[in-house]
Amino acid sequence: MTSIDAPQPIDYLQLAITHGGQREDSVAQWHHIFCRSDTALPREELADYITGSWYGDGLPNITSAPRGTAWHELIVEFPGAPAQRLDLLLDSAPQAVAELVNEFLHEHGEQISPEVANFLQGSQQVVSIGFKPDHLNDDTWELLDQTQAFIAKRLNGELAIIGDGVYDRDLQLQVHLGQSPT
């Protein structure tokens, strides 16, 4: 089992929990996985998956900030540049999930099919993954894709990327968002 550093208290003011806990100091882009399952994904299971799927040099450093028995924030830092990291946030409080769904639908509702909108509205939890795209190398991008697919399959989720698209649990594009592809 992967070792997770001791939990650190969450600074909710710093997290500015609007829009998936956006932290301007560490994150430039957020990917949201809207999950229909209400089953908890234990942080140890997710940490084991990430560590076992990483094939770059060294091992990632994983820290967690739990809320009760579930995790709220998991930070994955990769060997090399300190900015090469993924911030994973779990929102399972009904009000927080509803706010994230409503914000996404408000932003892209006209482009989303009724089936996708219904799926998102039935979400029980949202896993948001934040990162700085220009700081990730090919190994980290690959791990990001694998981790998103793992979470989406494990929790019956759909991946939503603002300005890009909505992807099903197999990461197949369901709805293109933004400008028409050329």
N, C-alpha and C positions, 0 to 999 in steps of 0.2 A: 504494500500500500504506500502511496506517495505521502511524504511528510509535508504538512502544511504548516507554515510558520504560525506562531501564536496569533490569535485574533487581535486585531487592533480596533479600538472604538471608532465608530463611524462619525465623522464630523458632518452632520446633516446640512449645516449652513454652507460648508464648502461644496458638498455634493450638489446643492441647488437642484433638488430632485425634479424639477420640471424637465421635460423632454429626456426621460431615461437617465436622470442623474448626471447631466452634462457637466463636465468639469473643464473649463476652458484651458486650464494649465496642462492637461495631459491628453485631451481627446479632440480630434478634428472631425471625425465621422462616426455615426452610430448605425449599427445594423440591429433591427429588432426581430426577435422570434416570438410571434404571437402563438401561444400554446393552448390547445383545447384541454389537455390533460391537467388535472389538479394534483397529480402525483408529484411528490417532491423528488427532485434530482439531488441526491446527497452530494455535498461539495467534495467529499473524498472520492466518489465515483467519477465526477467530472475532472478532478485533479489527476486521478489515475489515467483517465482517457487522454488528457492533454499530454501528460508526461510520456505515456506509452506511444503516442502518435508522433511525437517530436523526433525528427531525424537529423536535426542540425547539430552543430558542435555544442558540447556541454548540455546541461539540463536546465530547463526553465525554473525560475524561482517563483513559487506560488504562495501568495498570502491571501488570507480570507478574513472577512469581517462578518461574523454570523449575527443573525437576528433570531433568537430562540434556537430551535434545532435546525432551522434552514439557514442557508447562506444568503446574504444580501449582496455582498460584493466579493468578487474574486479577482485578484490582480495577478496577471501572468507576465513576468519580465523574462526576457530571453537573453542569453549570453551575447555579448557584443555591446552595441550602442544602448545606453540606458533608456532611450526613448522608444526602443523596440519593445512594446508591451501591448497587452490586451486587457481592457477593463471590462469584466463581466458583471452585470447588475441584474438581480432578480427582483421583480416586483410581482407579488402575489396578493397584495391587499386589493380587494375589489374596487375601491375608489381609484387607486393608482392605475390599475389595469384599464378601467373604463376611461380614465383621462388619456392614457397613451393611445388607446383605440380611437377615441373621439378626435384626438389631435391628428392622427394619421388619416382618418377618413375626412376630416375637414380639409386637410392639405391636398388629398388626392381622390376624394370621393367621386368626382365626375369621371375619372379614368378607371375606376374599379368596378368590376362586374358585381351584380347582386350576390352571386355565390361567394366571391371572395370577401365582400363586405360582411355577409352573414357569418362566415368562418371567423373573421377577426372579431366580430361582436360577441362571439361565443368563447372568447379567450378567457382562461382561468388564471393565467400567469404570463408574464412577458420577461424574456431574457434579452437584455440589451448588451451588445458588445461594442465598445468604443475603442478607437485607435487613431493614430496618425498615419494615413496611407503612405506618405512619402518616407516614413521611417521603417517600414516593413520590408524585409528581404523576401526572396522567393520561398524560402523554407517557412517563414512565418505566414505568408499568404496561403500556402498550402495547408498549414495547420488551421488557420482561420476557417477555410472552406470545410475541412474535415470536422472541426468542432461544431460549426453551424449545422451541418448535416446530422451529426450525432444527436445534438439537442433537438432538432426538428423531428427526427424519427422517434427518439425516446419519449418526447412529450407531445407528439401529434401536433407539430407546429408548422407555421408558414413564416418564411423569412421575408421581411419587408425592408427594403433599402430605399430611403427617400431619394427621389430623383432618378432611380434606376428601375426597380420593379418589385413584384411580389413573386416569391418562389415557393413551390410546394415542399413537402417533407423530403422529397428526393432532389431538391434544389433545381427543379425544372421550372422555367419561367412561366408564370400564370398570367401576369399582367405587366406590360411595359409601362413605366411611368416616365414622365418627362417628354423630351422631344422625340419625334419619330426616329427609329433607327435608320441609318443610311445604308 
